[in-house]
Amino acid sequence: MGLGTGPVVACVSIVALKWFPPNERPIYSGFQGTGISLGVMIGLFAVPQLMNVTGGNWKAVFVWLGIAPFIALVSCIITIFAKEPPKPVRPDNSHDFAKAVRRPEFYFTILVIFIGIWIMDAFNDLTPGYMAIPAPMGLGFGGAVAGMSMMFVSIGSIIGALLSGFIVLKAFNGRVKPCIVLGFIGCAIFTLSVRFPFIYNNSAVLYTCLFFQGFSVSLVIPQTAMYVAQAFPHSVVGKVYGTAMGIGVFGSVGITVGAYILHATGSYHGPIYVVAAISAIGAIIGLYLNIPKEKQVAAQEARVNA
């Protein structure tokens, strides 16, 4: 499964570069992020229902889940017959990749993805339990309310990813860095928000904060693909983003760290503070996602011509 999905994720940046003009690339990246968030949400709702329908037969559930990858496969086959892009990207150059690896932005990109996945996975893992478990350890809302609450996080993720491209274009004039920094700052704020009684005792306010938590984190990873396309040589965009994503997915260690702190302290407060602190670190790292001046000029000229 990993070998199958890995190349698809790695292609995000190179597809943006080859097939879309500069003023459409952030929107494309946002749609791709929306697909991921929507897929996660559908999976969370569909699997329990499929388990009921199939009488708990997990093999049958996997057969049903195979429909989505089959549709994706058909979509990939269709692209074989699509018209080639007007400006093909030249083949990979090992010297270009060696130069890219020596740039600090390469490692900042990895850290941004790593931290973004840490926040997303850890928050989604911790929050349902925190809301469901009885006080004083949790909020005591019960499983049904906790599940419904997390639905707002998923909706926020979908809408945030969908709008992230428009935010980059309209609010930040095509600059990705402010969008990523804003996303991390939002994650820090709205992660901490679930700790305060005046928020979690008001359902409307709580659901709004959860929505914006999902919205904030979805501003980060989809547009990181756009940053790679803007900042690195065209010949190595796919390799750079694929490498960064391949290493960055280990951010899921945030689940393990959160579980360890929860076990050690017997409280959800510590893991929540850690996620907020990691978000703040992400905002600081995001400030270093710079684009070479020559590429800034080229991108500006391309946007004007488009």
N, C-alpha and C positions, 0 to 999 in steps of 0.2 A: 504493500500500500504506500509506504513511504517512497520507494523508488518510482512509483507511478505518479504521485502528486508532486514530488520535488521539482522535476523539470517544468511542470506547469507553472508553479510559483516563480521559478527562476526566469520564465519568459515574460513576466509582466512588464518589466522595464523595456526590454528590447522590442516588444510588440508596440508599446507606446511610441518608441522612437521611430520605428519603421513605418507604421501605418497611420499615425495621427499627426496633424500639424501641431505646432507648439501651443496654440491657444485651445486645443482640445485634449491635450495629454493629461492635465490634472483631473479633468472630468472623467476620462477613461479610467484612471487609477482609482478614483472614487467609486465608480460603478463596480470595479473588480472587488474592492473592499466590501461593498454592499452585498455582493454575492456570497462572500465568506460569512458575513454576519447573518445573512438571511438563511444560509444553509445550516449554520449552528442552531438557530432558533427553530427551524423546521425539524431538525433532528431531535431536539429536546422534546418537542411535542409529538412527533410522529412515532418514535420508538416505543414509548409506553402504550400508545394506541395499537400499534402493530403487535406488541406482545399480547395484548388482550384478544385481538382478532385471531391470532394464530395459536391461542391457548398456551402461550409461553414457549413456543418453539422458536428458539433463537436462530436456528438455521433458516427457517422460513422468513424470519425478519430480515436476515442478510440478503435473501433473494429479492425482497421488496426494495431494500435500500440500494440494490444494484441498478434500479431504474435510472436514478440520477446520474451515476457515472456512465451509463450507456448513452444517455442523452448528450453528455459531455463528449463522449467518443464520436458520436455522429456529428456534433458541431465541429470537432477538430477535422474530421474527414471532409466536411463541406469546405473548410478553408483552403484545402488543397486546390480547389477549382476557382478560388477567388483571384481577382486580378492582382498582379504583383504591385507593391507600393512604388510610387514614382521615383523615390530616392533610396535604393537599397543600401543597407549598412555594409561597409567593407568587412571582409573576414577578420576574425580575431587575430590579434597580434600579441605574441607572448611578451614582447618588450613593453607594450602598452599596459598589460596587466601587471607586470613587475613594477612599473612606475606607479600604477594605481595603488598597489599594496604598500608602497613606501609613503603614501600620503596619509596624514593623520585623519582626514575625512573618511577614509576607508574604515578605520577602527571606530570612529564616532558613529558611522552608519550601523555597524554591528551592534554597538552599545544601545543605540536608539531602538532597534528591533528587539534586542534582548530585554530591555526594560519595558518596552510596550507589551510584549508577550507576558512578562512577569506580572505586570499590573492586571492585564486582562484575565489571565488564568487564576491568579491568586484571589482577586476580588470576586470572580464568579464562583470560586470554590468556597471561600469563607462566608460570604454574605448570606446565602440561604440558611446555613446552620446557625449563624448568629441571630437571624430573625426568628427561626423556628424554635430553637431550644429555650426552655423556660428560664425565667430570671432566677438568680442574678447572673448566670453565665451568659444567657442570651436575652432576647427581647420578648420571647414567649408568644409570638404571633401564631405559631403553628405552621405545619407544612404547607397547607393550602395557600395561606396568605404569603408565605415566603416565596412559593413558586410563582404566584401572580406578581409579586414585587419584582422578581428577576425578569419577568417579561418586559418590564419597562426599560431595563438595561439593554435587552436585545433590540427593542424598538429604537432606542436611542442610538445604538451601534449602527443599525441599518440606515437611519436617516442621516446620522453624522457622516458616515462614509459616502453616502449619496451626495451630500452637500459639500463635502470637503474640497472637491475640485472647484466648485463655484466660489468657495471662500478664498482659495488660493488665487483665483483669477480676479475676482471682483474686489475683495477686501485687501489683498496683499500684492496685487499687480503681478501675479505669476510667481511670487516668491514663496517657496515651500517652508523655509525655516520658521517664520512667524507662526504659521499654522501648526507646526509640530510643537513648538514651545508653548503655544496657547493650549494645545491638547494636553500636554503634561501638567500644566498649571491647573487646568480644570480637573484632571484626575486627582491631584493632591487635595484640592478643595472638597470635591464631592465624595472622595473616599472618607475623609474625616467627618463629613456631614452626618453619616449614619450613627455617629457616636453621641449626638446631642439630643436630649429629650424633647426640646421644642421642635425638632425635625421629625423624629420617629414617632412621636405621639400625635402627629397630624398627617393623616394618610396622603392628602393631596401634596403636601410639601415633601414628604418622603418619596413619593413616586416621581415627583419632579426632579429631585436630586439624583435619584437612581437613573432616570432618563438621561440627565446631563453627564452622569458618569460614563454611561455607554457612549454618548455623543462625543465626549472628550477623547476617550481612548481611540475611537475610530478616526480621529483626525491625524493620528500618528502613523500607523503602519502603512495604510494605503498610499499616503503621500510620500513615504520614504522611498518607494519605488520611483516616484516622480523625481525626487531629489537625485537619485543615482543617475537617471537619464539626463539631468541637467548638469551634473557636476563632473562626470567622468567621460573619457574618450568613448565615442560611439562604438568603437570596435570591441570594447570590453564591458559594456553596460550589462549585458546578460550575465556574464561571468561574475562581475562584481556583486550584482544584486543576488544572484543565486548563492554565492559564497556567504554573503552577509546574512541572508535569510537562513541558510543551512546552519550557521553557527548561532544566530539569534534565537532560533526556536528552543534552544536550551534554557531560555528564560522561563520555561515552564517549571524550572527548579523552584520558582516562587511558591508553588503549591507545597513543596516539601518543606521549605523554610517556614511557611505559615503554619503548617501542621506541627512542626517541631516546637515552635514558640507557643502554640496553643497547648500542646501537651505539657510543656515545661512550666507554663504560668497558670494554666487552667482558666485563661481569660482570652476573649477575642480582641481585647483592646490592643495588646501588643502587636499581633499580626496586622491589624488595621493601621496602626502607626507606622509599621515598617513599609506597607504598601504606599502610604502617603509620602514617606521619606524617599522611597525609590522614585516616586513620581517627581519630586522636587529635584532629585539628581538628574533625572531625564531632561527636565526643563533646562538645567545648566548645560548639559551636554549638547542639547539642541541648539544652543547659541553658537556652537562651533561648526555647525553645518554650513560652511561657506562654499561659494561657487567661484572658481577662477574668473578673474575680470574679463579675460578674452571670451569665455563662454557666456558671461553675462551680456556682453555686447552682442554676440551672435544671437542669443536668445531674444534680446530686445528687437533686433532687426528682423528676426523671423516672425515675431508677433506683429510687428508693424506691417510687414509684407502680407501676412495672413489676413 
